[in-house]
Amino acid sequence: MPLTSTMPKAEASAVSSLAPAVAGDVLATAVQARQQTEGEAHQADRAFHAMLARLTGGISPVALLLAYTDWLSHLAASPQRQIEISQEAVQDAKRLIESAQQYLKPDQGPWSLIKPQPQDRRFARPEWESPPFNLFAQAFLLGEQWWHNATTGVRGVAKQNEAIVEFSVRQMLNVLAPSNFAATNPEVLQKAFQSGGENFLLGWQNFCSDWMRLLSGGKASANAGDFVVGETVATSRGKVVFRNELIELIQYYPVTGKVHPEPILIVPAWIMKYYILDLSPQNSLVSYLTGQGFTVFMISWRNPGAADRDIAFDDYRVLGVEAALAAIEDIVPGRQVHALGYCLGGTLLSIAAATMAREGDNRLKSINLLAAQTDFTEAGELTLFINESQVTFLEDMTWQHGVLDTTQMAGAFQLLRSNDLIWSRMTRDYLMGERAPPSDLMAWNADATRLPYRMHSEYLRKLFLDNDLAEGRYLVEGKPISLADIHTPMFVVGTLRDHVAPWKSTYKINFLVDADVTYLLTSGGHNAGIVAPPSEQGHSYRVRTKPAHATYTGPDEWLKTVAPVEGSWWPEWTKWLAARSGELSEPPRIGTAEGRNLPDAPGDYVRG
């Protein structure tokens, strides 16, 4: 059963209305019984799928087979396309041989055939411009380009199948990059020459250390360093003022004499620990907000275990957002709230806001979304394997364990940036014999969470697979909600290099709601773009407000016409909040008498 309890039914006012209700209950009971029987009958199949998932890393072999069958069969039926890619292979080989023969000529540039993509940092060091290593890199890049052309542009192949084939081939090629091998990596060879081979000894020690940590059930990375929750990260002074089965609500102490009357409620994602927004004091969004005169509340989600398998997605709305708003109402009665949702927390906040709009609930003063999606049709490479076969496979995998394990979720995110998060790290740790300096962001990234079976299944099906929220089919308490019912001013942040929530996907909020939307696009990725304190150099952003009645501008045109601004986006946002907040007044009390025995921040749930 989900955590939310079933409310008793009201009595029918007439006998004529009683029969349909009874019939509906009987039908619902019959359907539920049938589904339970089917689930029990298929337990052997689900157990087999779960066993397969351990061998495949959670990727459905059937989904892969269907994608490759689609591509290969259409390629086999396209003789002209076969000729084109064959000719391209011959031309590339000829160009590479000619380049190798003329490599020592003074007019021969280091990247005469092909250059790495701007985001590809594997060959960025000057050592890669010298022969023969530059030739190795160019041969690899030419092969990578050829495979991209061979796996795309075949007429008749389904777009999703094409993307699956291209992505999987790219992942296999990444394994073979010359930067991953000591004999073809000039940086590794130079380090070995300078250290007398000591880097290989240190790399072996790093490998053994990581392996022992994995065998003991610990984290695979030593980059967490000495960052400890409550001591060096998540250190903003606050108190847990409310607790239920799913959340602890933290209220932070004011640091200014006067504060804005409207508090801020932060709804982080539960696929991450909340303190991504309260890292070290110098890059804590919580600390920055309290320093700007805002009263801040933060939801800290409990990390579920196998016994929590039946927690539903809507439980996060009821026991999370709704419960937090009710607790804030007890502390600061009669005040509207600035609500902020990050990543999946922003999706949940959008659902909660649309539900509140449907019910005429006006407790939200503004809605603020950070790297959060409400339309999942262009949700990036995470959606490559979101089809019926893959979702069923993932459901069976989490069904057996009750939760989606931390390693499975972390592995999926790492694949999206395998060059940076897997192979470059292995080269540095095991071939160079080095370790990346510890950082608070890396420590937080290693502090993973789990997802309940039922919630994860509903999330994949209703949002990713069926896109119910954007298309008006998402049900809350048995009735559909519509994002178009939202009229509350919104501040929406996308990040330029986001692999989890691509900015063009987050931009779609502009035509989904009937509200004034201030859209801000910041530099950086899903995490580093959001954690962008003003004291840190190298940040920039673009921002423009679209009134509810204004005509729609597409993302490409928006990007061309909105000028970039140097600096952090945090001051821009707090200025926007302050313009929609009341005059400064005395800070509110901390919690209520009922929460007197609860712990200080960061609380207990964050340590789970």
BELHU-V15418 format. One record per residue. N is the residue number from 1. RES is the residue in one small letter. OMEGA is omega in radians with two decimals (* if undefined). NEAR is the number of other C-alpha atoms within 12 Angstrom. Layout:
N:RES:OMEGA:NEAR ; N:RES:OMEGA:NEAR
This chain:
1:m:3.05:13 ; 2:p:-3.10:23 ; 3:l:-3.13:25 ; 4:t:-3.10:23 ; 5:s:3.13:14 ; 6:t:-3.13:10 ; 7:m:3.10:7 ; 8:p:-3.10:6 ; 9:k:3.07:11 ; 10:a:3.11:10 ; 11:e:3.09:11 ; 12:a:-3.12:13 ; 13:s:3.14:11 ; 14:a:-3.13:11 ; 15:v:-3.08:11 ; 16:s:-3.14:10 ; 17:s:-3.07:14 ; 18:l:-3.07:16 ; 19:a:3.12:14 ; 20:p:-3.13:15 ; 21:a:3.13:19 ; 22:v:3.12:17 ; 23:a:3.12:13 ; 24:g:3.12:14 ; 25:d:3.13:15 ; 26:v:3.14:14 ; 27:l:-3.13:14 ; 28:a:3.12:15 ; 29:t:3.13:14 ; 30:a:3.12:14 ; 31:v:3.14:14 ; 32:q:3.13:14 ; 33:a:3.14:14 ; 34:r:-3.14:14 ; 35:q:3.12:14 ; 36:q:3.12:14 ; 37:t:3.11:13 ; 38:e:3.13:15 ; 39:g:3.12:18 ; 40:e:-3.13:14 ; 41:a:-3.07:13 ; 42:h:-3.09:16 ; 43:q:3.14:18 ; 44:a:3.11:16 ; 45:d:-3.10:21 ; 46:r:3.11:25 ; 47:a:3.11:24 ; 48:f:3.11:18 ; 49:h:3.12:32 ; 50:a:3.09:29 ; 51:m:3.09:24 ; 52:l:-3.09:22 ; 53:a:3.12:30 ; 54:r:-3.13:24 ; 55:l:-3.05:15 ; 56:t:-3.11:21 ; 57:g:3.11:24 ; 58:g:-3.14:35 ; 59:i:-3.12:36 ; 60:s:3.10:33 ; 61:p:3.12:25 ; 62:v:3.11:24 ; 63:a:3.09:30 ; 64:l:-3.12:30 ; 65:l:3.13:21 ; 66:l:-3.13:25 ; 67:a:-3.12:33 ; 68:y:3.08:29 ; 69:t:3.12:21 ; 70:d:-3.10:28 ; 71:w:-3.06:31 ; 72:l:-3.12:26 ; 73:s:3.11:20 ; 74:h:3.08:26 ; 75:l:3.11:26 ; 76:a:-3.14:19 ; 77:a:-3.12:17 ; 78:s:-3.07:20 ; 79:p:3.14:15 ; 80:q:3.11:15 ; 81:r:3.09:22 ; 82:q:3.13:23 ; 83:i:-3.11:16 ; 84:e:-3.09:19 ; 85:i:3.06:26 ; 86:s:3.11:18 ; 87:q:3.13:17 ; 88:e:3.11:22 ; 89:a:3.14:23 ; 90:v:3.13:17 ; 91:q:3.12:18 ; 92:d:3.12:26 ; 93:a:3.13:21 ; 94:k:3.13:17 ; 95:r:-3.12:22 ; 96:l:3.12:28 ; 97:i:3.12:18 ; 98:e:3.13:18 ; 99:s:3.13:28 ; 100:a:-3.14:26 ; 101:q:-3.08:15 ; 102:q:-2.94:18 ; 103:y:-3.07:25 ; 104:l:3.09:17 ; 105:k:-3.08:14 ; 106:p:-3.11:8 ; 107:d:-3.12:11 ; 108:q:-3.14:20 ; 109:g:-3.10:21 ; 110:p:3.14:31 ; 111:w:-3.03:30 ; 112:s:-3.07:24 ; 113:l:-3.07:30 ; 114:i:3.12:25 ; 115:k:3.04:27 ; 116:p:3.05:26 ; 117:q:-3.10:16 ; 118:p:-3.11:9 ; 119:q:-3.13:15 ; 120:d:-3.07:20 ; 121:r:-3.10:20 ; 122:r:-3.05:36 ; 123:f:-3.04:35 ; 124:a:-3.08:22 ; 125:r:-3.12:19 ; 126:p:-3.12:17 ; 127:e:-3.10:24 ; 128:w:3.12:30 ; 129:e:-3.11:26 ; 130:s:3.06:24 ; 131:p:-0.02:26 ; 132:p:-3.00:23 ; 133:f:3.09:32 ; 134:n:3.11:38 ; 135:l:3.07:38 ; 136:f:-3.10:34 ; 137:a:-3.12:40 ; 138:q:3.08:38 ; 139:a:3.12:32 ; 140:f:-3.11:33 ; 141:l:3.07:32 ; 142:l:3.09:32 ; 143:g:3.11:30 ; 144:e:3.12:31 ; 145:q:-3.13:27 ; 146:w:3.14:28 ; 147:w:3.07:28 ; 148:h:-3.14:26 ; 149:n:-3.12:26 ; 150:a:-3.08:31 ; 151:t:3.12:34 ; 152:t:3.06:32 ; 153:g:3.08:25 ; 154:v:-3.06:31 ; 155:r:3.07:23 ; 156:g:-3.13:19 ; 157:v:3.10:28 ; 158:a:-3.05:24 ; 159:k:-3.12:20 ; 160:q:3.11:29 ; 161:n:3.08:33 ; 162:e:-3.14:34 ; 163:a:3.12:31 ; 164:i:-3.13:38 ; 165:v:-3.12:36 ; 166:e:-3.12:32 ; 167:f:-3.09:32 ; 168:s:3.08:29 ; 169:v:3.12:27 ; 170:r:3.13:31 ; 171:q:3.11:24 ; 172:m:3.12:18 ; 173:l:3.13:26 ; 174:n:3.11:31 ; 175:v:-3.02:23 ; 176:l:-3.12:23 ; 177:a:-3.13:33 ; 178:p:3.10:31 ; 179:s:-3.09:41 ; 180:n:-3.06:34 ; 181:f:-3.06:26 ; 182:a:-3.05:28 ; 183:a:-3.10:18 ; 184:t:3.13:28 ; 185:n:-3.08:37 ; 186:p:3.12:34 ; 187:e:3.12:32 ; 188:v:-3.14:35 ; 189:l:3.10:27 ; 190:q:3.12:21 ; 191:k:3.12:24 ; 192:a:3.12:23 ; 193:f:-3.10:16 ; 194:q:-3.06:14 ; 195:s:-3.11:16 ; 196:g:3.13:14 ; 197:g:-3.12:20 ; 198:e:-3.13:22 ; 199:n:3.12:29 ; 200:f:3.09:27 ; 201:l:3.11:20 ; 202:l:3.11:24 ; 203:g:3.09:28 ; 204:w:3.09:23 ; 205:q:3.09:21 ; 206:n:3.13:30 ; 207:f:3.14:28 ; 208:c:3.13:19 ; 209:s:3.13:22 ; 210:d:-3.12:24 ; 211:w:3.12:19 ; 212:m:3.12:17 ; 213:r:3.09:16 ; 214:l:-3.13:16 ; 215:l:-3.13:12 ; 216:s:3.12:11 ; 217:g:-3.13:13 ; 218:g:-3.12:19 ; 219:k:-3.08:26 ; 220:a:-3.06:32 ; 221:s:3.08:33 ; 222:a:-3.04:31 ; 223:n:-3.13:26 ; 224:a:3.09:26 ; 225:g:-3.09:22 ; 226:d:-3.13:18 ; 227:f:-3.06:27 ; 228:v:3.14:26 ; 229:v:3.13:31 ; 230:g:3.14:25 ; 231:e:3.12:18 ; 232:t:3.00:26 ; 233:v:-3.07:37 ; 234:a:-3.04:40 ; 235:t:3.12:32 ; 236:s:-3.06:39 ; 237:r:3.12:29 ; 238:g:-3.13:33 ; 239:k:3.00:34 ; 240:v:-3.06:37 ; 241:v:3.13:39 ; 242:f:3.11:43 ; 243:r:2.95:33 ; 244:n:-3.06:29 ; 245:e:-2.99:24 ; 246:l:-3.06:38 ; 247:i:2.76:39 ; 248:e:3.11:39 ; 249:l:-3.12:49 ; 250:i:2.98:45 ; 251:q:-3.08:45 ; 252:y:-3.14:43 ; 253:y:3.09:35 ; 254:p:3.08:32 ; 255:v:3.08:23 ; 256:t:-3.11:22 ; 257:g:3.12:18 ; 258:k:-3.14:21 ; 259:v:3.02:29 ; 260:h:-3.06:35 ; 261:p:-3.11:31 ; 262:e:3.11:38 ; 263:p:3.06:47 ; 264:i:3.02:44 ; 265:l:3.13:46 ; 266:i:3.12:45 ; 267:v:3.11:50 ; 268:p:3.05:40 ; 269:a:3.07:41 ; 270:w:2.95:40 ; 271:i:3.12:38 ; 272:m:3.05:35 ; 273:k:-2.99:40 ; 274:y:-2.94:46 ; 275:y:2.90:49 ; 276:i:3.12:44 ; 277:l:3.05:45 ; 278:d:-3.14:45 ; 279:l:3.08:38 ; 280:s:-3.06:31 ; 281:p:-3.07:28 ; 282:q:3.11:24 ; 283:n:3.11:33 ; 284:s:3.07:33 ; 285:l:3.10:39 ; 286:v:-3.14:44 ; 287:s:3.14:34 ; 288:y:-3.12:34 ; 289:l:3.11:38 ; 290:t:3.09:32 ; 291:g:3.10:26 ; 292:q:3.05:27 ; 293:g:3.10:35 ; 294:f:3.00:41 ; 295:t:-2.99:45 ; 296:v:2.97:45 ; 297:f:-3.12:51 ; 298:m:3.01:53 ; 299:i:3.01:54 ; 300:s:-3.06:49 ; 301:w:3.02:43 ; 302:r:3.13:35 ; 303:n:-3.01:35 ; 304:p:3.03:36 ; 305:g:-3.08:23 ; 306:a:-3.13:21 ; 307:a:-3.11:20 ; 308:d:-3.02:29 ; 309:r:-3.05:30 ; 310:d:3.00:29 ; 311:i:-3.07:35 ; 312:a:3.10:29 ; 313:f:-3.11:40 ; 314:d:3.04:34 ; 315:d:3.12:33 ; 316:y:3.07:43 ; 317:r:-3.04:39 ; 318:v:-3.09:31 ; 319:l:3.11:34 ; 320:g:-3.05:41 ; 321:v:-3.09:47 ; 322:e:-3.14:34 ; 323:a:3.13:29 ; 324:a:3.11:42 ; 325:l:3.11:40 ; 326:a:3.12:25 ; 327:a:3.10:36 ; 328:i:3.11:41 ; 329:e:3.10:25 ; 330:d:-3.08:22 ; 331:i:3.13:29 ; 332:v:-3.05:29 ; 333:p:3.06:20 ; 334:g:-3.12:18 ; 335:r:2.97:26 ; 336:q:-2.99:28 ; 337:v:2.91:40 ; 338:h:-3.09:43 ; 339:a:-3.13:44 ; 340:l:3.09:45 ; 341:g:-3.10:42 ; 342:y:3.07:45 ; 343:c:3.14:43 ; 344:l:3.05:38 ; 345:g:3.07:41 ; 346:g:3.05:39 ; 347:t:3.11:43 ; 348:l:3.12:45 ; 349:l:3.10:46 ; 350:s:3.09:48 ; 351:i:3.12:46 ; 352:a:-3.12:46 ; 353:a:3.11:45 ; 354:a:3.09:39 ; 355:t:3.12:36 ; 356:m:3.11:28 ; 357:a:3.12:26 ; 358:r:-3.10:23 ; 359:e:-3.14:19 ; 360:g:-3.14:15 ; 361:d:-3.05:21 ; 362:n:-3.11:26 ; 363:r:-3.11:33 ; 364:l:3.08:39 ; 365:k:3.08:32 ; 366:s:3.10:38 ; 367:i:-3.06:49 ; 368:n:-3.08:44 ; 369:l:3.10:47 ; 370:l:3.09:52 ; 371:a:-3.06:49 ; 372:a:-3.11:44 ; 373:q:3.02:45 ; 374:t:3.02:50 ; 375:d:-2.98:38 ; 376:f:-3.13:38 ; 377:t:3.11:28 ; 378:e:-3.03:28 ; 379:a:3.03:31 ; 380:g:-3.03:29 ; 381:e:3.03:30 ; 382:l:-3.09:32 ; 383:t:-3.07:34 ; 384:l:-3.07:36 ; 385:f:3.11:37 ; 386:i:2.96:38 ; 387:n:-3.04:28 ; 388:e:-3.13:22 ; 389:s:-3.08:25 ; 390:q:-3.13:35 ; 391:v:3.10:35 ; 392:t:3.12:32 ; 393:f:3.12:35 ; 394:l:3.10:47 ; 395:e:-3.13:40 ; 396:d:3.12:36 ; 397:m:-3.14:38 ; 398:t:3.09:38 ; 399:w:-3.09:38 ; 400:q:-3.06:30 ; 401:h:-3.11:31 ; 402:g:3.14:28 ; 403:v:2.94:34 ; 404:l:-3.02:38 ; 405:d:-3.10:32 ; 406:t:-3.09:31 ; 407:t:3.14:28 ; 408:q:-3.12:28 ; 409:m:3.14:28 ; 410:a:3.13:29 ; 411:g:3.12:24 ; 412:a:3.14:27 ; 413:f:3.14:28 ; 414:q:3.13:25 ; 415:l:-3.13:29 ; 416:l:3.11:30 ; 417:r:-3.01:30 ; 418:s:3.13:28 ; 419:n:-3.08:30 ; 420:d:-2.96:22 ; 421:l:-3.13:26 ; 422:i:-2.96:27 ; 423:w:3.11:29 ; 424:s:3.11:31 ; 425:r:3.13:31 ; 426:m:3.09:30 ; 427:t:-3.13:37 ; 428:r:-3.04:34 ; 429:d:-2.95:34 ; 430:y:3.10:32 ; 431:l:3.10:37 ; 432:m:-3.13:38 ; 433:g:-3.11:28 ; 434:e:3.01:28 ; 435:r:3.05:28 ; 436:a:3.11:23 ; 437:p:-3.12:19 ; 438:p:3.12:20 ; 439:s:3.13:23 ; 440:d:-3.13:34 ; 441:l:3.10:33 ; 442:m:3.10:29 ; 443:a:3.10:32 ; 444:w:-3.10:36 ; 445:n:3.13:34 ; 446:a:-3.10:31 ; 447:d:-2.95:35 ; 448:a:-3.13:34 ; 449:t:3.13:32 ; 450:r:3.13:33 ; 451:l:3.12:45 ; 452:p:-3.09:40 ; 453:y:-3.05:35 ; 454:r:3.14:37 ; 455:m:-3.11:35 ; 456:h:3.12:39 ; 457:s:3.14:35 ; 458:e:3.12:30 ; 459:y:-3.13:34 ; 460:l:-3.04:31 ; 461:r:-3.02:28 ; 462:k:-3.07:29 ; 463:l:-3.07:35 ; 464:f:-3.01:37 ; 465:l:-3.04:29 ; 466:d:3.13:25 ; 467:n:-3.06:25 ; 468:d:-3.06:27 ; 469:l:-3.10:37 ; 470:a:-3.04:36 ; 471:e:2.98:24 ; 472:g:3.14:26 ; 473:r:-3.07:19 ; 474:y:-3.07:33 ; 475:l:2.98:24 ; 476:v:-3.09:28 ; 477:e:3.04:21 ; 478:g:-3.13:10 ; 479:k:-3.12:14 ; 480:p:3.03:22 ; 481:i:3.13:29 ; 482:s:3.07:31 ; 483:l:3.12:37 ; 484:a:3.09:29 ; 485:d:-3.11:27 ; 486:i:3.10:37 ; 487:h:-3.13:31 ; 488:t:3.12:35 ; 489:p:-3.07:33 ; 490:m:2.99:42 ; 491:f:-3.00:45 ; 492:v:-3.12:50 ; 493:v:2.98:52 ; 494:g:3.13:45 ; 495:t:-2.93:41 ; 496:l:-3.07:33 ; 497:r:-3.08:25 ; 498:d:3.11:35 ; 499:h:-3.10:33 ; 500:v:3.11:35 ; 501:a:-3.09:42 ; 502:p:-2.98:37 ; 503:w:3.12:42 ; 504:k:3.05:37 ; 505:s:3.11:34 ; 506:t:-3.13:45 ; 507:y:-3.08:43 ; 508:k:3.10:32 ; 509:i:-3.11:47 ; 510:n:3.13:42 ; 511:f:3.12:30 ; 512:l:-3.09:30 ; 513:v:3.08:38 ; 514:d:-3.04:26 ; 515:a:2.98:30 ; 516:d:-3.11:30 ; 517:v:2.98:36 ; 518:t:-3.11:31 ; 519:y:-3.13:43 ; 520:l:3.09:45 ; 521:l:-3.09:45 ; 522:t:3.08:41 ; 523:s:3.12:33 ; 524:g:-3.09:28 ; 525:g:-2.99:27 ; 526:h:-3.14:33 ; 527:n:-3.08:33 ; 528:a:3.09:31 ; 529:g:3.12:36 ; 530:i:3.12:42 ; 531:v:-3.01:38 ; 532:a:-3.09:38 ; 533:p:-3.13:31 ; 534:p:-3.12:23 ; 535:s:-3.08:18 ; 536:e:-3.11:19 ; 537:q:3.00:13 ; 538:g:-3.14:19 ; 539:h:3.03:28 ; 540:s:-3.13:29 ; 541:y:3.01:32 ; 542:r:-3.10:31 ; 543:v:3.06:32 ; 544:r:3.11:30 ; 545:t:3.05:27 ; 546:k:3.06:28 ; 547:p:-3.08:23 ; 548:a:-3.07:24 ; 549:h:-3.06:15 ; 550:a:3.10:14 ; 551:t:-3.06:13 ; 552:y:3.03:23 ; 553:t:-3.13:22 ; 554:g:-3.05:19 ; 555:p:-3.12:26 ; 556:d:3.11:13 ; 557:e:3.11:12 ; 558:w:-3.11:24 ; 559:l:-3.13:23 ; 560:k:-2.98:12 ; 561:t:-3.13:14 ; 562:v:-3.06:20 ; 563:a:3.11:17 ; 564:p:3.10:22 ; 565:v:3.13:20 ; 566:e:3.06:21 ; 567:g:-3.13:22 ; 568:s:3.11:34 ; 569:w:-3.09:40 ; 570:w:3.12:35 ; 571:p:3.12:24 ; 572:e:-3.12:30 ; 573:w:-3.13:39 ; 574:t:3.05:27 ; 575:k:3.10:17 ; 576:w:3.12:27 ; 577:l:-3.10:33 ; 578:a:3.13:26 ; 579:a:-3.13:17 ; 580:r:3.13:25 ; 581:s:-3.13:27 ; 582:g:3.13:22 ; 583:e:3.14:16 ; 584:l:-3.11:21 ; 585:s:-3.13:19 ; 586:e:3.11:20 ; 587:p:3.11:28 ; 588:p:3.08:32 ; 589:r:3.10:23 ; 590:i:3.08:31 ; 591:g:3.10:33 ; 592:t:-3.13:22 ; 593:a:-3.11:14 ; 594:e:-3.10:15 ; 595:g:-3.04:23 ; 596:r:-3.07:15 ; 597:n:3.12:15 ; 598:l:-3.04:26 ; 599:p:2.99:23 ; 600:d:3.05:28 ; 601:a:0.19:35 ; 602:p:3.12:39 ; 603:g:-3.08:36 ; 604:d:-3.03:26 ; 605:y:-3.09:32 ; 606:v:-3.11:35 ; 607:r:-3.08:24 ; 608:g:*:21
